[in-house]
């Protein structure tokens, strides 16, 4: 089922991942290797594979670790500055795809709430209240 879903939802990513990871050309499935073999290989693709990434370009574990290291180094450098001693203007961590996606969801929710409030106010104004 996973193979069928990936072929439907992420065909290009699956093709690239199978070729890069296992040297399997997706066009050879059923002839050069079995569908069961392709399904097993697809299910065992590594965590950084394209098929596992979200459309928001989710980071790999290595990218999260690098961002953490980079942020830690900036904090260490900041701590030895006048701002760091007075605990002001602290560095911000790099924005992750997950945090950007969460901000987008919050912005959409805020716009929806604002639209609802505007509609309620329009109704009250039109109703003479």
PyMOL commands that set and color helices and strands:
alter all, ss='L'
color gray80, all
select helices_A, chain A and resi 2-9+11-22+26-28+35-43+50-52+61-79+82-85+97-126
alter helices_A, ss='H'
color red, helices_A
deselect
rebuild
show_as cartoon
